[in-house]
Amino acid sequence: MIFTPKRCTWCLAHPLYIDYHDKEWGTPIHDPLKLFEFIILEGMQAGLNWLSVLKKRQAMEKAFLGFDPEKLACLKEKDLQRLLNNPDIIRNRLKIAAVKKNAQAFLDFKEGNFSEWIWQFTDGRSIQNHWQKLKEVPAITKASEHMAKALKKQGFCFVGPTTCYAFMQAVGMVNDHLTSCFRYQELKLRNFLIE
């Protein structure tokens, strides 16, 4: 008999979702460049479902120069046009322009360590939520509203409260796996051992 772990119900619709759920979603990230990558990805996701991003993620990594902020901040108009013509990525003029603007904001950041700054919105730790059903998980929290406002003040765009909460979930600032999910306990234990 093959054991199938219990997972969050949202990830069961596609193998890419399952892989992302099992290996990445909710795992705390503190690397500033990886956090920047997720700001870009979450901005590209706005108004779409996350599966759209996962399907195009490799192509976007290539098109967006490995999510290197120094390279992205220097994109010229012809580069932005080339990206708009790339059928392998999410092609939205405002979102593609936001990639450059967010890279510039990231490089202009003057508040010290970006990772420490972004994690301040959860007091530097991963919040362990206790959701039993998907409908209990919020789309926006006070913390995501504060983060959105602060990021916009720093010059970032496509960082509304909903996008910021999705970002917080993705990078492990909150553990929003359902309590019945095998990843919930893994991440809760991992967070306990770090603290």
VENCOR-V154953 format. One record per residue. SS is DSSP state (alpha for helix, beta for strand, coil for the rest). BURIAL is b if it has 16 or more other C-alpha atoms within 10 Angstrom, else e. D_CENTER is the distance of its C-alpha to the mean C-alpha in Angstrom with 1 decimal. Layout:
BEGIN
ss: <SS	SS>
burial: <BURIAL	BURIAL>
d_center: <D_CENTER	D_CENTER>
END
This chain:
BEGIN
ss: <coil	coil	coil	coil	coil	coil	coil	coil	alpha	alpha	alpha	coil	coil	coil	alpha	alpha	alpha	alpha	alpha	alpha	alpha	alpha	alpha	coil	coil	coil	coil	coil	coil	coil	coil	alpha	alpha	alpha	alpha	alpha	alpha	alpha	alpha	alpha	alpha	alpha	alpha	alpha	alpha	coil	coil	coil	coil	alpha	alpha	alpha	alpha	alpha	alpha	alpha	alpha	alpha	alpha	alpha	alpha	alpha	alpha	coil	alpha	alpha	alpha	coil	alpha	alpha	alpha	alpha	coil	coil	coil	coil	alpha	alpha	alpha	alpha	alpha	alpha	alpha	alpha	coil	coil	coil	coil	coil	coil	coil	coil	alpha	alpha	alpha	alpha	alpha	alpha	alpha	alpha	alpha	alpha	alpha	alpha	alpha	alpha	alpha	alpha	coil	coil	coil	coil	coil	alpha	alpha	alpha	alpha	alpha	alpha	alpha	alpha	alpha	coil	coil	coil	coil	beta	beta	coil	coil	coil	coil	coil	alpha	alpha	alpha	coil	coil	coil	coil	coil	alpha	alpha	alpha	alpha	alpha	alpha	alpha	alpha	alpha	alpha	alpha	alpha	coil	coil	coil	coil	coil	coil	coil	alpha	alpha	alpha	alpha	alpha	alpha	alpha	alpha	alpha	alpha	coil	coil	coil	beta	beta	coil	coil	coil	coil	coil	coil	alpha	alpha	alpha	alpha	alpha	alpha	alpha	alpha	alpha	alpha	alpha	alpha	alpha	coil>
burial: <e	e	e	e	e	e	b	b	e	e	b	e	e	e	e	e	b	b	e	e	b	b	e	e	b	b	b	b	b	b	e	b	b	e	b	b	b	b	b	b	b	b	b	b	b	b	e	e	e	e	b	e	b	b	e	e	b	e	b	b	e	e	b	b	e	e	b	e	b	e	e	b	b	e	b	e	e	e	e	b	e	e	b	b	e	e	e	e	b	b	e	e	e	e	b	b	b	b	b	b	b	b	b	b	b	b	e	e	e	e	e	e	e	b	b	e	e	b	b	e	b	e	e	e	b	b	b	b	e	e	b	e	e	e	e	e	e	e	e	e	e	e	b	b	b	e	b	b	b	e	b	e	e	b	e	b	b	b	b	b	b	b	b	b	b	b	b	b	b	b	b	b	b	b	b	b	b	b	b	b	b	e	b	b	b	e	b	b	e	e	b	e	e	e	e>
d_center: <35.9	32.2	29.9	26.8	24.3	23.3	19.7	17.7	19.3	16.3	15.8	19.5	19.8	18.9	19.1	15.7	14.1	16.4	15.6	11.8	12.6	15.4	14.0	10.3	8.7	9.6	11.0	11.1	10.0	12.3	12.7	12.3	11.9	9.2	7.3	8.5	7.5	3.7	5.4	7.6	6.0	4.8	8.3	9.9	9.2	11.0	14.2	13.6	12.7	9.9	12.9	13.7	10.6	11.5	15.0	14.6	12.0	15.0	16.8	14.1	13.9	17.6	17.9	15.6	17.7	15.4	12.9	15.8	15.7	19.5	20.2	17.8	19.4	22.8	22.3	25.5	26.2	27.4	24.1	22.2	24.9	24.6	20.9	21.9	24.5	22.3	22.3	19.8	16.8	15.6	18.5	18.2	20.1	18.2	14.7	16.3	18.1	15.0	13.7	17.0	17.0	13.7	15.0	18.2	16.8	15.0	18.4	20.4	18.6	21.7	20.7	20.9	18.3	14.8	13.4	16.2	15.8	12.2	13.2	16.3	14.8	15.2	18.3	16.9	16.5	14.6	15.9	17.6	17.9	20.6	19.9	22.5	21.7	18.7	20.4	20.2	16.4	15.8	13.7	14.2	15.6	17.6	15.1	12.4	15.4	16.4	13.1	13.1	16.7	16.5	13.9	16.2	19.1	17.8	17.8	14.2	14.0	12.0	10.5	12.5	12.5	11.2	8.1	7.8	8.6	6.1	3.5	6.7	7.2	4.7	5.9	9.2	10.3	11.7	13.3	13.4	15.1	18.4	21.2	22.9	20.2	21.0	17.6	18.1	21.1	19.8	17.0	19.4	22.0	19.8	18.9	22.6	23.8	21.7	23.0>
END
